[in-house]
Amino acid sequence: MKRTVSIKLVPTPEQAQALLELQSELAKACNLIVPFARDNRCWNRVALHHLAYYPVREATRLGSQMVCNAVKAVADAYKVLKLGRHDEIPVIRFRETGSVHFDARTYRLKGDAVSLYTLTGRAIVKMSPGEFQAQYLAAGKPKEGKLVRRGKQWFFNLVLDWPDTAPAKGSGILGIDLGENNLASTSSGKILGGGPLRHVRDRHLALRRRLQSNGRQSARQLLKKVSGKERRHMRQVNHEASKAMVGEALKQGASTIVLETLTHIRKRIKGGKRLRARLHRWAWRELQDFIAYKAEAAGIRVIYVNPAYSSKSCSACGCLGSRIQHKFSCSSCGHLAHSDRNAAVNLAKLAKSIGIARLGVAPAHVAVPTH
């Protein structure tokens, strides 16, 4: 399996300038390749390479392999759009502040430093990994990397090959329901409240609205800073929540975690204008990705099921019940439960009914057909 570790770099002023120039030149190369992709409706990496390689090589200061990396960046950017045969092809602009892809030919680890390709030759840049990053570096096999600049700081996001983890012991299934009032709730009864996070996001929302109504440059700069702070806070919360969820799975002896498909989650959670604004910025997908990421490292499979009626059905008898805020009640059998836990139990039961738990060794991500 693969793991990505973000390592802080400590370049000298001269090295930092060289990295800036590389960023700029790579963006220039990518923007030169875009017309080749659009005019020929071509985002196959090999075909696009044949079309654009020599013109771009002559028009930029990039070396051979870095031009190949630029072709890959453009091809990947258009592939993500999944354009149909008759869809209009948009113009993609690559920013000078964008990331730079490095492969085995353009970087090499050297002790506590990394040798990076630049326009003026190799730059041996000192790395400053924390204890966590150092453990990853020691355990994994380096593959590709990505140079990223955040403000005045530089980072090298390194992809590592890790040996597959042995499947977790046990045969249990843990359902996890995501929501707005409670960030995550499990079929075992563990609930992570969303109140403090909701308060922080409401505060950021009010501040963003005030700044957006102010046309001054200082307000725009502060808006950018506030948005970045909010994203970092949400990411940290999701890291902590995902760690708690995987820890709960291990505690319960679960070998499978069941999550819901997120296609219609924003439609299912109803509320006013302020709630809709909050939902638009709620990072459920990131939380699911973090859970899957950590579960894979623990040898736990993650599957996704259609959550239709999971919040309305009784987890005891299967009949439709009544949900009022955090309380669920069933008039058919009299069952009472926390509404989010009831939904999580239904997700786990759905996985059992499909028979996923009886499968043999399987990938960490198993897509369950939805109906």
C-alpha positions, 0 to 999 in steps of 0.5 A, spaced: 500 500 500 502 507 499 502 512 504 504 520 503 508 524 508 509 531 507 516 533 509 518 540 511 524 543 507 529 548 509 532 551 502 537 557 502 535 563 499 538 561 493 535 554 493 528 557 494 529 562 488 531 556 484 525 552 486 520 559 485 523 559 478 522 551 477 515 552 479 514 558 474 517 554 468 513 548 469 506 552 469 509 555 463 510 549 460 503 546 462 500 552 459 503 551 453 501 544 452 493 545 454 492 548 447 495 541 444 490 537 448 484 542 447 485 542 439 486 534 439 481 532 444 487 528 447 489 527 454 492 520 453 499 521 456 503 518 450 499 521 445 499 528 448 507 527 449 508 525 441 504 532 440 507 537 445 514 534 447 518 537 442 515 544 441 515 545 449 522 543 450 524 548 445 520 553 448 522 552 455 528 551 459 525 545 462 529 538 461 527 532 458 524 529 464 521 535 467 517 536 460 514 529 461 512 531 468 508 537 465 505 533 459 503 528 465 500 534 469 496 536 463 493 529 461 491 528 468 488 534 469 483 533 463 482 526 465 479 528 472 474 532 468 471 525 464 469 529 458 464 526 453 465 526 446 461 532 445 463 536 451 466 543 450 473 542 453 475 548 458 481 552 458 485 549 464 490 554 467 496 552 471 498 557 476 506 559 477 504 557 485 502 550 483 505 544 485 511 540 481 511 533 480 518 529 481 519 522 479 525 517 480 529 521 475 528 528 478 529 527 485 533 523 490 533 522 498 540 523 501 540 522 508 537 528 511 536 532 505 533 531 498 536 532 491 531 536 487 532 538 479 532 545 478 533 549 472 540 551 474 542 544 476 541 539 482 539 543 489 541 539 495 535 541 500 535 540 507 529 536 510 526 537 517 522 531 518 518 531 525 518 524 529 512 522 525 515 523 518 521 520 520 518 514 522 514 513 515 521 515 511 524 509 515 519 504 514 517 505 507 520 505 500 520 512 496 516 513 490 514 519 487 514 526 490 511 533 489 514 540 491 509 544 494 509 551 497 505 554 502 506 561 503 514 562 504 514 555 506 516 549 502 514 542 503 516 535 499 510 530 499 513 524 498 509 517 496 512 511 500 510 504 498 509 500 504 508 493 505 501 491 506 498 490 513 495 483 515 488 483 516 485 485 522 483 479 527 476 479 528 470 478 524 465 484 526 462 489 522 462 497 525 457 501 521 459 509 521 454 514 520 456 521 518 452 527 520 451 535 522 449 535 529 454 529 530 460 528 526 460 521 526 456 515 530 458 508 530 453 502 531 457 500 537 454 507 540 460 511 540 458 518 538 463 524 536 459 531 537 459 536 532 457 542 536 464 545 537 466 544 530 459 547 528 460 553 532 467 555 529 464 554 522 459 559 524 464 564 526 468 563 520 462 564 516 460 570 519 467 573 518 467 571 511 461 574 509 463 581 512 470 580 508 466 579 502 462 585 502 468 589 503 472 590 497 479 592 499 485 588 498 486 588 505 480 584 506 481 580 500 488 578 504 484 577 510 479 572 507 484 568 504 488 567 511 481 566 514 479 560 509 486 557 510 485 557 517 478 554 517 481 548 512 486 547 517 482 546 523 477 542 519 483 537 517 485 537 524 478 535 526 477 530 521 484 527 522 482 526 530 475 523 528 478 518 523 483 516 528 477 515 533 473 511 529 478 506 527 480 505 534 473 504 535 473 498 530 479 495 533 476 495 540 470 492 537 474 487 534 471 489 527 475 487 521 470 491 516 468 498 517 461 500 513 460 507 510 455 511 506 455 513 499 455 521 500 452 522 493 446 525 496 448 527 503 447 534 503 440 533 500 438 528 506 440 533 511 435 539 511 435 546 514 435 553 513 440 558 509 445 558 515 445 550 515 446 550 507 452 554 507 455 550 513 454 544 509 457 546 503 463 547 506 463 540 510 468 536 509 465 529 509 469 526 503 475 528 507 473 524 513 471 518 509 478 518 506 481 519 512 478 513 515 479 509 509 486 511 509 487 509 517 483 503 516 487 500 511 494 501 515 490 497 521 488 491 516 481 493 516 476 493 510 472 499 508 466 498 504 460 503 502 453 502 501 447 506 499 444 509 506 437 510 503 432 509 509 438 508 514 435 514 518 428 512 518 428 505 519 428 501 525 434 497 527 430 492 531 425 490 526 426 494 520 419 498 520 419 505 518 419 509 525 420 516 527 426 521 528 426 527 532 433 530 533 437 525 536 431 520 538 429 515 534 422 511 536 419 505 532 411 505 533 411 498 531 416 494 536 417 500 541 424 500 540 428 507 542 435 509 540 439 515 539 437 516 532 445 516 529 446 510 532 440 507 529 442 509 522 449 506 524 446 499 526 442 499 519 449 501 515 452 495 518 446 490 518 445 492 510 453 490 509 451 483 513 445 482 508 449 483 502 454 478 504 461 482 504 463 480 511 463 473 508 468 475 503 475 472 503 481 477 503 479 483 499 482 490 498 481 495 503 476 499 498 470 495 496 465 498 492 458 496 493 452 497 488 447 502 490 440 501 488 
